[in-house]
Amino acid sequence: MRLVIAVTGASGALYAQRLLSFLETGDHEVHVVVSDCARQVAREELEKGGLAIPPRFSVHGQRSLEAPFLSGSNPFSAMVIIPCSMGTAGRIAHGVSEGAIGRAADVFLKERRALVLVPRETPWNLIHARNMVTLIEAGAVVIPACPSFYGKPQSVLALVDTVVARVLDHLQIPHDLAVRWKEKKP
Ligand SMILES: Cc1cc2nc3c(=O)[nH]c(=O)nc-3n(C[C@H](O)[C@H](O)[C@H](O)COP(=O)(O)O)c2cc1C
């Protein structure tokens, strides 16, 4: 698959790290954009002082116009914004096609390509809630960073993976990252 993974400045850099690390095990073409705020948050939240992006992935600057996915003429399978800040979600919901992340999301929606957002914010105000409705109406899939517990995750990573697993499900990428309901543990 040809994938765009965008990381924004919501808390939850570990969700992005786990997704990137999983994708490294496959043969997907992966393009990564990290917002300026996301870099700062990742430095605070991750043990290694920032995101470890697999070297074979293509990394694009948030202000780049060079990335291939910035035009609908270049076919891509899906884009995931993980974690997705309410700021980025709001800009996408209102068509503010700013920077590589905003433009890419705009392209994926207009081309009817899969756009998966993983917002992390709590509580929500009415503006957040309305923006999510707008995004879903426009065709995005919203997977809130809400871990599940029925698989009895035994570590923070296992808990995080319950969210990453749902993202991979929506990309239709096979995985055994998390326990499925009424199935044996992976
Ligand atoms: C430590 C820290 C944690 C944050 N956590 C969140 C969060 O969980 N959700 C969110 O929507 N914004 C969060 N923010 C705010 C965003 O980083 C801020 O809105 C930023 O402008 C988003 O920019 P971006 O969307 O370009 O990455 C956090 C900021 C900081 C400094």
The ligand as a Gaussian input file, in Angstrom:
#p B3LYP/6-31G(d) Opt

LIG

0 1
 C        2.232000      18.655000      26.190000
 C        1.138000      18.990000      25.213000
 C        0.106000      18.101000      25.041000
 C       -0.921000      18.387000      24.155000
 N       -1.918000      17.480000      24.023000
 C       -2.909000      17.736000      23.161000
 C       -3.935000      16.765000      22.999000
 O       -3.948000      15.722000      23.613000
 N       -4.877000      17.025000      22.073000
 C       -4.891000      18.162000      21.315000
 O       -5.779000      18.306000      20.492000
 N       -3.933000      19.110000      21.489000
 C       -2.949000      18.917000      22.379000
 N       -1.950000      19.837000      22.534000
 C       -2.039000      21.098000      21.785000
 C       -1.446000      21.026000      20.412000
 O       -0.078000      20.653000      20.478000
 C       -1.595000      22.416000      19.759000
 O       -2.953000      22.689000      19.539000
 C       -0.820000      22.546000      18.487000
 O       -0.987000      23.850000      17.976000
 C       -1.252000      21.539000      17.450000
 O       -0.527000      21.792000      16.268000
 P       -0.522000      20.750000      15.090000
 O       -1.928000      20.326000      14.889000
 O        0.019000      21.529000      13.936000
 O        0.394000      19.652000      15.462000
 C       -0.907000      19.592000      23.413000
 C        0.140000      20.485000      23.575000
 C        1.155000      20.183000      24.467000
 C        2.283000      21.160000      24.631000

